[in-house]
Amino acid sequence: MHLEHYFLLFIIYSVIGWGIEILNTLIVERKFVNRGFLIGSYCPIYGVGALLITFFLDDYQKDPIVLFVMAVLVCSILEYLTSYLMEKIFHTRWWDYSNKKFNINGRICLEAGVLFGLLGMLIIYVFNPFFFNILTSIPEMIIKILFVIILVLFITDFAVSFKIITNIKPNIKKLNFKDNTEEISLTVRKFLLDNTILKRRLAKAFPHFKISKKWLDKYLKKISKGE
């Protein structure tokens, strides 16, 4: 397995993760929603999680219980760090498990952790052997061509999506609102839904996003000082 293989494996699991999110939305909300930060049909956090499990947990495959626990820990840490960094970068809490039992700061919860553990076992015991066999059977030239094409599309998607998300903060400053995080989040959500198709997609993909209270407090202090 070369770098190109692992990148394609990352994309495969990202697409599977997107499918899981779509299926969950269809079951819970009975509607189709293009989940995830990126425009394409993939959720990179699942791809990253799958690669971490592949690289670090393969040695635990002889002990399913340890594998399950380690998968829960690895993926929960990844989700927590992703939530924390996204909030720091974009000043927005994109998902919130505060209403779930056994959550930590609303960023991760036991329910999601158990799902990650089960997915980790499926990755090691079922998916990886299947995908490894397929990827290694494809001619090297085709693998390289697929790698270049998908990488360019992925980077382009990431750049466009990043631009859309970073444009949210300047637009927040143009809106009129009171000193209330919930009200501001609803106002921003309405703004996104009334905007371009890509911003509408983002609002629908994360219906429970909230503006960071820490960023809001700092911003309101600047307003009060006339800055």
C-alpha positions, 0 to 999 in steps of 0.5 A: 500500500502506497500513499495513493492507496491510503488517500483513496482509502481516506476518500472511501471512508469519507464517502461512507461517513457521509452516507451514514450521516445521510441515513441518520438524517433520513431516519431521524428527520425523514428528509435528505440533507447534504451533511458535512462542511464540504460540498462534495459527498464526503465527510473527511472526519470519518476518513481521518478516523478510519486512517487513525484506526487503520494505522494505530489499532490494527495490532489489537485485532486479536482482542475485540474488546480492546479494539472496541475501547481503543476505537471509542477513545481514538475517534472521540478524541478526534471528534472533540479536537475537531469541534474545538478547533472548528470553534476556535477558527470559525467562532461557531459550535457546529454540533452540540451533544449537550442534550445527550447523556454522558457528554463532555462539553457538548462536543462528544457523547457516549452514544456517538462513542459507541457507534465509533467503536462499532465502526472501528471493529467493522473497519478492521475486520470487514472493510479494510481487508475488502478495500485493501484487496480491491485497491491493490488489484488496480493497476498502479497507473490507474491508481495514480490517475485517480489519485491526482484527479480526486486530490485536485477536486478535494482541494478545490472543494476544501478551498471553496468551502473554507471561503464560504465558512470564513465569510460568515463572520464578516456577515455577522457584523452586518446584522442587527441583534441583541446580546443573546447567543441563541438569537444571534445563531437563529439570525445567522441561520436565517441569513444563510438560508436566505443567501446563496445555494452553498450557504443554504446547504451549510445552514441545513447541514448543521441545523444546530450550530451556535455562535461561540459565546466567547467570541460574541462577548469579545465582539460586543465589547468592541461594539460598546467601545465603538471599535 
